[in-house]
Amino acid sequence: MDGKLVARRTREEIADGVRGLKERTGVVPGLAAVVVGDDPASKIYVRNKRKACSEVGIYSEEHDLPAETSEEELLALIDSLNSNPAIHGILVQLPLPDHIDESRVLRAVSPLKDVDGFHPENVGLLVQGKPRFAPCTPNGILRLLDTYGIKIEGAEAVVVGRSNIVGKPVAMLLLHRNATVTLCHSRTRELAEVCRRADILVAAVGRANFIKGDMIKEGAAVVDVGINRTPEGKLTGDVEFEAARQRAAYITPVPGGVGPMTIAMLLWNTLASARMSAAS
């Protein structure tokens, strides 16, 4: 499954939506990214998001704060962004420095501008099957499955990894699409046997080559969320790719699979937020 191709088509659809919204209402969607500290991966990620915003016509701004920024200073910035009508989406790049309470910061973002879908109110709506903003990576995964015509309803889906960012929300989205979902983790007994039942397997555990080729059901769709760097500096996923592709009907590469979809769905949510703002 080519995430770059699907993300490009998604961005084209977003660009059309941005133009239409601006023509009808004069509203230009706006996204603010907040980065605290000097994490290189965060810097690269935000730079890619800024470039993607420019390509589709979304206004973007970056707030690059030093690592010693206090929690109160960060909360004051978020409060100002919450009240800024030009900003429809607020992205707080994780991880934050240890002296800042991550959960408090995420709760401070207005749920109407929480385009990551991390606010407790938005998590609750997701669990109820009424998502305001579906989290970006899980939403991108479902868009990939839909684009490639992979049937979700009635499928047996196995998600390996129970994070709040990927594992839990993608399990919810699959469940609401009438898949039978098993959510696995490090203490799951007979994990290989559970994985071999999966028509759809989502690997989001964060361990290189954790899912072996013989754990894949013949004809399965495999979504590899992992991004791991080997000692040689090569990027690899959570799935043993070459062995798995011999058995899977569909599989996402790393890089070039889920990653581009995450950024595309962030833009999608920002456009959705701007539309809600314009309609209110």
Number of C-alpha atoms within 10 A of each C-alpha: 20 18 24 17 15 21 24 15 13 19 22 15 13 25 21 13 18 23 17 14 18 15 11 9 11 11 18 22 28 23 29 22 18 19 23 23 18 13 15 8 9 16 16 11 12 19 14 14 21 20 12 20 25 13 13 19 18 21 16 20 14 14 12 13 15 12 16 11 14 15 17 11 11 18 16 13 13 22 14 10 20 21 11 11 12 17 22 29 29 26 22 21 17 13 13 17 18 8 11 18 11 16 11 12 17 22 14 17 22 19 22 20 25 27 30 25 26 23 22 13 16 22 22 14 15 20 16 11 15 13 16 20 27 25 27 26 25 26 23 28 27 19 18 23 18 12 11 14 9 17 14 20 14 13 18 20 27 26 26 30 20 18 13 12 16 23 24 19 24 27 25 19 22 24 21 18 16 14 21 18 22 17 18 21 15 10 7 11 10 8 15 14 13 19 26 18 18 25 25 30 27 28 26 26 25 17 16 17 17 17 25 16 19 16 22 28 21 17 15 23 26 29 27 30 28 24 19 18 13 11 7 6 8 8 14 20 28 24 32 18 21 11 15 22 21 14 19 20 16 20 22 23 22 21 19 15 25 27 23 22 29 22 22 28 27 27 27 23 26 28 25 22 24 25 20 12 15 16 8 6
